Amino acid sequence: MERLPAISGLGIHPATHARRYDYSLTVDAPLYASSNLYPETLPLEIDVHEGIEVGVLLDGGQSRYYEGLAIPLAPGDVWLCGTWEPHGWRPTAPNSRDVVLIFLPEYLGEEQLGDLPWLSLFAVPPRERPRVRTQEAREKVLAIGREMLGELRTERPEWQSVVRFDLLRLLLALSRDWEPRARPHSRGRPRAADLPRIMPALALVHTQPARRVTVTEASATCGLSRAQFSRLFGDTMGMSFGRFCLQSRLGSVAQMLISTNLPTERIAEQTSFADGSHLHRTFVKHFGCTPGVYRARARQVQAERSAGRDE
């Protein structure tokens, strides 16, 4: 695991494009499951979505990106991503295959990993989340991942129940030799039951990502006091609400730079930054390049892809 040499903040590479995916998860259909095969290496992609994400690399190689952190993955490695957490991925070897589960917290409910709530694995910064450390664990993870792949391919009766069981086995294997660091401002371990309590605020930000949502507004949406909301949000998401909102707005800026020809000043107005200079400084701090450079490089990649499809 290494830091990106010239990228910080969201860990978004300039030569990529950001997308917001809607997997339409509901309480009645809380799981989105897929297997992906990448025949060749590709530029970095950025994703942000409602559900919690767990993935297993089965073949090839990938890199996963979080907040200035690049994590190289080999077969048998696992990645974890919290709800609405911007993250990126890039296949780094031909024929890279993975299994990805995106789910609402209701899918696992109040299950425990020993005496540890399963949500604990996600409510810490990416560099502190558990990883596969031994060959024995790698072989176990690969076996579980291939079982999941078989269930996805056949979709036999009760396959989602089998995948749920496999997911718990996978998280348990990751948690056995993992001890989360104590967080100085945390008052307790995260509970899956607390995530639905802050979901209205997450949904508010998700549906209006360019708007500056205040803590007062978010807490009222959730029917909580400011103090209750801030504590629950920090414990459950592993970051402050303000930081979460800034990540969302920067994701919107990246989208607008690629999908529109609007100048930086106009984008700043539409994404609740004070002015173009404020947006410029914040963008450089988090993305490692200026908005203009980001737009030019991303457009170049898009042109190269279009040219390749036309050949």
C-alpha positions in Angstrom: 0.0 0.0 0.0 1.5 3.3 -1.0 0.6 7.0 -1.2 -0.1 8.4 -4.7 3.0 10.4 -5.6 1.1 13.4 -7.0 -2.5 12.9 -6.1 -4.2 13.7 -2.8 -7.7 14.2 -1.5 -10.1 11.9 -3.3 -7.3 10.1 -5.1 -8.8 10.8 -8.5 -6.3 10.6 -11.3 -6.5 13.5 -13.9 -6.8 11.1 -16.8 -10.1 9.6 -15.8 -13.8 10.5 -15.5 -16.0 10.5 -12.4 -19.4 8.8 -12.4 -22.2 8.5 -9.9 -23.9 5.1 -10.1 -27.4 4.4 -8.9 -27.8 0.7 -8.2 -31.4 1.3 -7.1 -31.0 -0.6 -3.8 -34.1 -1.0 -1.7 -35.0 -2.7 1.6 -36.6 -5.5 -0.4 -33.7 -5.7 -2.8 -30.7 -4.7 -0.7 -28.0 -6.4 -2.8 -26.3 -5.6 -6.1 -23.8 -8.3 -7.1 -21.6 -8.6 -10.2 -18.5 -10.2 -11.6 -16.3 -8.1 -14.0 -13.7 -9.3 -16.5 -11.3 -6.7 -17.9 -9.5 -8.1 -20.9 -6.9 -5.2 -20.9 -5.6 -2.5 -18.7 -7.7 0.6 -18.5 -7.5 4.2 -17.2 -8.7 4.9 -13.7 -12.5 5.0 -13.1 -14.1 6.8 -10.2 -17.3 5.5 -8.5 -19.6 6.8 -5.7 -22.8 5.1 -4.7 -25.2 4.5 -1.8 -24.4 0.9 -0.9 -21.5 -0.4 1.0 -19.0 -2.2 -1.3 -16.9 -5.4 -0.8 -14.9 -6.8 -3.7 -12.5 -9.7 -4.2 -9.9 -9.9 -6.9 -9.9 -13.4 -8.4 -7.4 -13.0 -11.3 -5.0 -10.5 -12.7 -4.2 -7.2 -11.0 -5.9 -4.0 -10.0 -5.2 -0.8 -8.1 -7.9 0.7 -5.8 -7.7 4.4 -4.9 -9.0 6.2 -1.8 -8.2 9.7 -0.6 -4.7 10.0 -1.8 -4.0 6.3 -1.3 -3.2 3.7 -4.0 -3.7 0.1 -2.9 -2.3 -2.5 -5.4 -4.3 -5.8 -5.4 -3.3 -9.3 -6.3 -5.6 -12.4 -6.6 -7.0 -13.0 -3.1 -7.0 -9.4 -2.0 -10.2 -7.7 -0.8 -11.3 -4.0 -0.9 -13.9 -2.3 1.3 -15.7 0.9 0.6 -18.2 2.8 2.7 -21.5 4.1 1.6 -21.2 7.2 -0.7 -17.4 7.1 -0.4 -15.6 8.3 -3.5 -13.2 5.6 -4.7 -11.4 4.6 -7.9 -10.1 1.5 -9.6 -7.9 0.6 -12.5 -7.2 -2.9 -13.9 -3.4 -3.2 -14.1 -3.0 -6.6 -15.7 -4.8 -8.3 -18.6 -7.8 -10.5 -17.9 -8.4 -9.1 -14.4 -11.5 -10.6 -12.9 -13.3 -9.6 -9.7 -16.5 -10.2 -7.7 -18.2 -7.1 -6.3 -21.0 -6.9 -3.8 -22.8 -3.6 -3.2 -25.4 -3.7 -0.4 -27.5 -1.8 2.1 -26.6 -2.3 5.8 -30.0 -4.1 6.2 -28.5 -7.0 4.2 -26.2 -7.9 7.1 -28.3 -6.2 9.9 -26.8 -6.5 13.4 -24.5 -9.4 12.6 -21.4 -9.6 14.7 -17.9 -10.7 13.7 -17.1 -12.3 17.0 -17.5 -9.4 19.4 -17.0 -6.8 16.6 -19.8 -5.2 14.7 -19.3 -5.8 11.0 -19.7 -2.1 10.3 -16.4 -1.4 12.2 -14.4 -2.6 9.2 -15.8 0.3 7.1 -15.9 3.1 9.7 -12.2 3.7 9.7 -9.9 5.4 7.2 -9.1 3.3 4.1 -5.4 2.7 5.2 -6.6 1.3 8.5 -9.1 -1.2 7.1 -8.2 -4.9 7.3 -6.3 -6.5 4.5 -5.2 -10.0 3.6 -1.9 -10.6 5.3 -1.1 -14.3 5.1 -1.1 -17.0 2.4 -3.6 -19.0 4.4 -6.0 -16.1 4.5 -5.4 -15.4 0.7 -6.4 -19.0 -0.2 -9.5 -18.8 2.0 -10.6 -15.5 0.4 -10.1 -16.9 -3.1 -12.1 -19.9 -2.2 -15.0 -17.7 -0.9 -14.7 -15.4 -3.9 -15.0 -18.3 -6.3 -18.0 -19.7 -4.4 -19.6 -16.3 -4.8 -18.8 -16.2 -8.5 -20.5 -19.6 -8.9 -23.6 -18.4 -7.2 -23.8 -15.3 -9.4 -23.4 -17.3 -12.5 -26.0 -20.0 -11.7 -28.5 -17.9 -9.6 -29.9 -21.1 -8.1 -32.7 -20.8 -5.6 -31.7 -18.8 -2.4 -28.4 -17.7 -4.1 -28.6 -14.3 -2.3 -28.8 -16.1 1.1 -25.7 -18.1 0.2 -23.9 -15.0 -0.9 -24.8 -13.3 2.4 -23.3 -16.2 4.3 -20.2 -16.1 2.1 -19.9 -12.3 2.7 -20.0 -12.8 6.5 -17.4 -15.6 6.2 -15.2 -13.2 4.1 -15.5 -10.3 6.6 -14.9 -12.6 9.5 -11.7 -13.9 7.8 -10.5 -10.3 7.4 -11.4 -9.3 11.0 -9.7 -12.2 12.9 -6.2 -10.7 13.0 -7.4 -7.0 12.8 -7.7 -4.6 15.7 -9.1 -1.1 14.9 -7.3 1.9 16.3 -9.1 3.8 19.0 -10.4 7.1 17.7 -10.0 9.9 20.2 -13.3 11.6 19.4 -15.4 8.4 19.1 -17.7 7.4 21.9 -18.3 3.8 20.8 -18.1 1.3 18.0 -20.3 1.8 15.0 -23.6 -0.1 14.9 -25.4 -1.1 11.7 -28.6 0.1 13.3 -27.2 3.7 13.4 -26.5 3.9 9.7 -30.2 4.1 8.7 -30.6 6.9 11.2 -28.2 9.2 9.2 -29.3 7.9 5.8 -31.7 10.8 5.2 -28.7 13.2 5.4 -26.7 11.0 3.1 -29.6 10.9 0.6 -29.9 14.7 0.9 -26.3 15.2 -0.1 -26.5 12.5 -2.8 -29.5 13.9 -4.5 -28.1 17.5 -4.4 -24.3 16.9 -4.5 -23.5 20.4 -5.6 -25.3 22.2 -2.8 -23.7 23.1 0.6 -25.8 21.2 3.1 -25.4 22.5 6.7 -25.1 20.3 9.8 -28.3 21.9 11.1 -30.2 21.0 8.0 -28.8 17.5 7.9 -29.6 16.8 11.6 -33.1 18.1 11.2 -33.6 15.8 8.2 -32.7 12.9 10.4 -34.8 14.1 13.4 -31.7 14.4 15.6 -30.0 17.2 17.5 -26.8 18.6 16.0 -24.7 16.9 18.8 -26.5 13.6 18.3 -26.1 13.8 14.5 -22.4 14.8 14.5 -21.6 12.0 17.0 -23.5 9.3 15.0 -22.2 10.5 11.7 -18.5 10.5 12.9 -18.8 7.1 14.5 -20.6 5.5 11.6 -18.9 7.1 8.6 -15.4 7.6 10.1 -15.3 11.3 9.1 -17.1 14.5 9.8 -20.2 15.5 7.9 -18.5 18.6 6.5 -15.7 16.5 5.0 -18.3 14.1 3.5 -20.1 17.1 1.9 -16.8 18.5 0.5 -16.0 15.2 -1.1 -19.4 15.1 -2.7 -19.1 18.6 -4.1 -15.6 18.0 -5.5 -17.0 14.9 -7.2 -19.6 17.1 -8.8 -16.9 19.6 -9.9 -15.0 16.8 -11.6 -18.1 15.7 -13.4 -18.9 19.2 -14.6 -15.3 19.8 -15.8 -15.6 16.8 -18.1 -19.2 16.9 -19.2 -19.6 20.7 -19.7 -17.6 23.6 -21.2 -18.5 25.9 -18.2 -15.6 28.1 -17.0 -14.3 27.5 -13.4 -16.2 30.6 -12.1 -19.5 29.2 -13.2 -18.8 25.8 -11.9 -17.8 27.4 -8.5 -21.2 29.2 -8.4 -23.1 25.9 -9.1 -21.2 23.9 -6.6 -21.3 26.3 -3.6 -17.7 27.5 -3.6 -17.0 31.1 -2.8 -15.5 31.9 -6.2 -13.3 30.5 -8.9 -10.1 31.1 -6.8 -11.5 29.2 -3.9 -12.5 26.2 -6.1 -9.1 26.3 -7.8 -7.2 26.1 -4.5 -9.4 23.4 -3.1 -9.3 21.4 -6.3 -5.5 21.5 -6.5 -5.3 20.4 -2.8 -7.5 17.4 -3.3 -6.8 16.3 -6.9 -3.1 17.2 -7.3 -3.7 19.3 -10.5 -5.6 22.4 -11.6 -9.2 22.2 -12.9 -7.9 23.1 -16.4 -5.3 20.4 -16.4 -7.8 17.9 -15.2 -10.3 18.8 -17.9 -7.7 18.7 -20.7 -6.3 15.3 -19.7 -9.7 13.8 -19.2 -10.9 15.1 -22.6 -7.7 13.6 -24.2 -8.5 10.2 -22.7 -12.1 10.4 -24.0 -10.8 11.3 -27.5 -8.4 8.4 -27.5 -11.2 6.0 -26.5 -13.5 7.3 -29.2 -10.7 7.0 -31.8 -10.1 3.4 -30.7 -13.7 2.5 -31.1 -13.9 4.0 -34.6 -10.8 2.0 -35.8 
